[in-house]
Amino acid sequence: MAEVTILHQIEKIRDYERGYRASHVLNTGFRFGLLNALAEAVEGLSSPELAVKVMLYEPYLKIWCRTAYHFEILDCDHQGRFKLQPFMEEVLGLDLYAQTSPAKAAFASGKGQESMGSDPLDQYIRTGRISPSCQTPDASFATRRATKSMITIFVSMIFPARGELKKQLSDGVELLDIGCGSANLLIDFAHAFKRSRFVGIDSDVHGIEIAEGEIEEFGLTDRVHVENVNAEDMHFNEEFDVVSMVLTLHEILPESRPAALSKAHRALKKDGRIMILDYPYPGRLEDFRNPRYEYGIMEQYFEAINGIVHISQQEQDELLLQAGFKDIERMPVSEGGMLDFITAAKP
Ligand SMILES: C[S@@+](CC[C@H](N)C(=O)[O-])C[C@H]1O[C@@H](n2cnc3c(N)ncnc32)[C@H](O)[C@@H]1O
């Protein structure tokens, strides 16, 4: 038997994760008649054509089609029409499904959709009605665990490349973290950079409650403070040297983003900088098979029902420029460049 290494085990778990996600895409395709509709369309279907055919919400179908393209379940022609890849119809048993499935008949008559259950995806895929981002103690705790290692990304990947940022934090700054969650990163920063002071804000009250407990417990109340407020409702005025958004910009709803960034700009002192760490998301279909975008594609697929809309590099730049930022710099970080570290200045 081949030697078992840690890399081998990481690879194994990654494969399981990919398999789970691809199965979810297939399952959604079966459940809502998407794969079947595509099997019937010899010339392929664009996402608006698919939406008309199955009478479901087009923005979600676009995300689904692109994710299925990512997993090489679908191909796409130069006119934007998606088609099943060769042999998928047989392998997935869609030919049999078309002849025998009662669910197919129910979909064709519209009854299938009427009888759908109370799953948030059922609501969203029919009506586009979003399920508010679940801000429960359990959800906040899950986010806390998932983002626990943000400090590692800074220490091992960002600071070595951006020494001036580390120096600034060591010398002492006022830093505002927008979307701080339970303040993992702020607490780690406060331990590492004893001359700096930190404020965190988040719309999730449960995350803020956890943060308050931890800040108290670590005896950091003189240098770390958190508030339960939305980014778009902040009222800071030229108080901070650095504003950060860690895995947060994509989570701020599209209608609130311009206000959130303009409030971030206002919160900065002259010559202050914003630093954003977030998933890159492809702006062109060709990039949906580039592994660098894998996290962004998967996050978008699962977060769509919460109204979350991931943004391409071009859209990020436009938002920053509109808010008044200049000198945008971007650096891929983490293995395979699956995160982007972006900075911009307030002149
Ligand atoms: C993926 S979590 C990242 C949390 C934290 N930055 C970390 O890395 O541990 C995104 C955070 O953005 C917050 N968020 C989303 N929309 C927001 C808004 N409009 N204003 C403030 N925070 C927001 C969420 O509540 C959530 O805590």
The ligand as a Tripos MOL2 file, in Angstrom:
@<TRIPOS>MOLECULE
LIG
   27    29     1     0     0
SMALL
NO_CHARGES

@<TRIPOS>ATOM
      1 C1        -18.0710   35.1190    5.9940 C.3       1 LIG1
      2 S1        -18.3760   36.1490    7.3770 S.3       1 LIG1
      3 C2        -16.7440   36.7220    7.7710 C.3       1 LIG1
      4 C3        -16.6050   37.1060    9.2110 C.3       1 LIG1
      5 C4        -15.2230   37.6090    9.6410 C.3       1 LIG1
      6 N1        -14.7720   38.7080    8.8330 N.3       1 LIG1
      7 C5        -14.2010   36.4840    9.6510 C.2       1 LIG1
      8 O1        -13.3850   36.4170    8.7200 O.co2     1 LIG1
      9 O2        -14.2510   35.6580   10.5720 O.co2     1 LIG1
     10 C6        -19.1320   37.6260    6.6990 C.3       1 LIG1
     11 C7        -19.6410   38.5570    7.7510 C.3       1 LIG1
     12 O3        -20.1970   39.7110    7.1140 O.3       1 LIG1
     13 C8        -21.3000   40.1420    7.8940 C.3       1 LIG1
     14 N2        -22.1480   41.0340    7.0980 N.ar      1 LIG1
     15 C9        -22.9030   40.7310    6.0210 C.ar      1 LIG1
     16 N3        -23.5500   41.8200    5.5860 N.ar      1 LIG1
     17 C10       -23.1960   42.8430    6.4020 C.ar      1 LIG1
     18 C11       -23.5270   44.2290    6.4620 C.ar      1 LIG1
     19 N4        -24.3790   44.7750    5.5920 N.pl3     1 LIG1
     20 N5        -22.9760   44.9830    7.4290 N.ar      1 LIG1
     21 C12       -22.1180   44.4320    8.3330 C.ar      1 LIG1
     22 N6        -21.7750   43.1320    8.3220 N.ar      1 LIG1
     23 C13       -22.2900   42.3400    7.3700 C.ar      1 LIG1
     24 C14       -21.9630   38.8220    8.2740 C.3       1 LIG1
     25 O4        -22.8490   38.9560    9.3740 O.3       1 LIG1
     26 C15       -20.7590   37.9610    8.5880 C.3       1 LIG1
     27 O5        -20.3920   38.0310    9.9440 O.3       1 LIG1
@<TRIPOS>BOND
     1     1     2 1
     2     2     3 1
     3     2    10 1
     4     3     4 1
     5     4     5 1
     6     5     6 1
     7     5     7 1
     8     7     8 2
     9     7     9 1
    10    10    11 1
    11    11    12 1
    12    11    26 1
    13    12    13 1
    14    13    14 1
    15    13    24 1
    16    14    15 ar
    17    14    23 ar
    18    15    16 ar
    19    16    17 ar
    20    17    18 ar
    21    17    23 ar
    22    18    19 1
    23    18    20 ar
    24    20    21 ar
    25    21    22 ar
    26    22    23 ar
    27    24    25 1
    28    24    26 1
    29    26    27 1
@<TRIPOS>SUBSTRUCTURE
     1 LIG1         1 GROUP 0 **** ****
